[in-house]
Amino acid sequence: MKNSIFTVLFLVFAFVGSAKSQATNSIESKQTDGDKIYKSSEVDKKVEITKRPNPKARGCKGSGIVGLRVVLRKTGKVTDVELFSPSPCQKFNEHAIEVITKFKFKPAIKDKQPVSTIVVIQFMYNTY
């Protein structure tokens, strides 16, 4: 059995609450080239993650959850990575940010067209 176990919980959901709404608005203000950023609740088909790299979590013992808010662009790129719920272990935070930029996905669909979507993804680390 490996010394460290890396588990990723993918929780992609619409934002509820004022703190999340404010952060969503700040990311939406970064729209470029008319690329509107949709919430999960506004699309017909949600993003489909097709590749999830799993790096080894090193540098901390125990467990931690890292929450990231990101934009999954219709072009297939991950942008606007925001650490909104950090783990006390900085190494876990760094790993989560590194991993999210390597995700591959099929973009969300709205009106039969690919669209950019803001999502929340949580990574749960357990090391022994």
Secondary structure, 3 states (H helix, E strand, C coil): CCCEEEEEECCCCCCCCHHHHHHHHHHHCCCCCCCCEECHHHCCECCEEEECCCCCCCCCCEEEEEEEEEEECCCCCEEEEEEEECCCCHHHHHHHHHHHCCCEEECEEECCEEEEEEEEEEEEEEEC
